[in-house]
Amino acid sequence: MPAPDAAEDDKRPSATLYLWPFPPQDAEHLAAALGHWTLQRGTRTGRLSPWPEWRWFRSDPPDAVVRQLDVLLPALPANVYALKADHSGVGAYLRESGDIATVDALARALEDFVRGF
């Protein structure tokens, strides 16, 4: 998976993305509700976000997503450094460290986030 801030045409693998896919029966609704955006932590590039350590890339999400991110961000494992949403689901870029409990916590957080829509 390319890094979250890679150019659109850069397909070189350099990151691990854990994707929470939209259920097929809800995919169209969820993709429209969540929009297409990337939010990255710990970078100086991108646009300012409501959270000081996070920055937007490409486009900003709908207002409802921002409200849900207020709940999601504190629930994320510390090694998550970016989030993205697109037509296929919501994903988290994770630095590979930790254990299965970290991945389980991430899965629960992403599932709860998507259920909010």
N, C-alpha and C positions, 0 to 999 in steps of 0.2 A: 504494500500500500504506500503510495506517495505521502510525504509529510503533509499536514493540514494546510500549510501555507505555500505549498509548491504551486508552480504555474499550472494552469488548467491542462496543458498538454504534456506535463511532466509525469510520466508513468513509472519512474524508477522506484522500486520498493525501498523505503527507508523508515517505515513506521508500522506499528501494529494497531489495527482498528478493530474494536469489538463493536459489532453492529447489533442493535435490537431492531429486527425487521418489522415492518408494519404487517399485521395480518391481512391476507388478500382481500377479505370482505370489507376492510376499513382503510385500505391503502390510499385510495383516492381522497377520501375525506381527511385523513391524517396528513398526507403530503400537502394538501391545500392549507390546513390549519397551522402546520408547523413551518411551512416555507422552506427555503433553501439558504442555509447560513453555516458559518464556521466561527467558533469562538475558541481562542487559544490563550493559554496562561503563560506568563513569564516571557513575553516578547515586547519589543518596542515598536514593532511594525503593526500595521492595521489601524483600525479606528477605535477610539475610546468606547468603553462599555460602562454600564452602571457599576461594575465590579472592578476596583482599581487594578487588580492583577490580571485581568482578562481583557482581550481585544477582539473586535470583530474583523473578519475577513470576508471579502466578496460582497455580502449583503447583510442587512439587519433583519431580524425576525419580526413577526407580528407582535404587538403589545402583549397578547396573552402568553406568548412564549417567554417573554421577559419575566412576567410574574411567576411562571412555573420554574424558570431557571433560578429564581430566588430560593426556591425549595430544593432544587436538584443540586446546585453547586456545593452547599455544605455537606450533602450526603455522599459526595464522590470520594473514592479513595484518593489519597494524596498523590499517587503516581499517575493520575489522569491529567494530561496537559492540554487536551483540546477536545471539543465536542463539535459534532456536525449533524445537520439534518438535510436530507434530500428526499427524492421520490421513493427511495427504498427503505428508509428507516432513520433511526437516530443512532449515532455511533460515538464512541469515546476512544480517543487515542491514549494508549497506556504505555508508560515506560515499563518494560518487562522486569518487574521485581515483585516480591511478595509471594503469595501462595494462592491456593484455590479459594480461600475465604475472601481475598481481595476481588477476585473475578465474580464470586457470588454476590458480594456487596455491590459491585458495579452493575450486575444484571438486575438486581432488585431496584436500584436507583433509576436505571433507564426504563424499566417496566413501569414503575410508579409515575415517572415523568410522562410517558406516552399515555397512560391511563387518564391523565389529567385533561386529555383532549377528547 
